[in-house]
Amino acid sequence: MTTTTTRPVDTMSKGVREAIVDQLRACQTTDEILKFEGWFNKEANSGPLYAVICELLLTRSISRGVAVKWLKTLMNDRETRLNK
């Protein structure tokens, strides 16, 4: 079931996908990635950032190494918040 609040990566324009990837690649620190995640999840109409990263990986728009870096950052942050 598809909702109007999220849209799969494959329906995004190539420019939108490239802009997301470019913005993530510009993030040099964990804090920058997490700040972008907060903005993206709040402002974008594309679902949570982790799901978009997974879709980008699935469609081979990003490398496994890049995806691992971003997803590991997001997962470590969630683990830290859950363990508080």
Helices and strands as residue ranges (DSSP letters): G 9-11, H 14-26, H 30-43, H 49-58, H 64-82
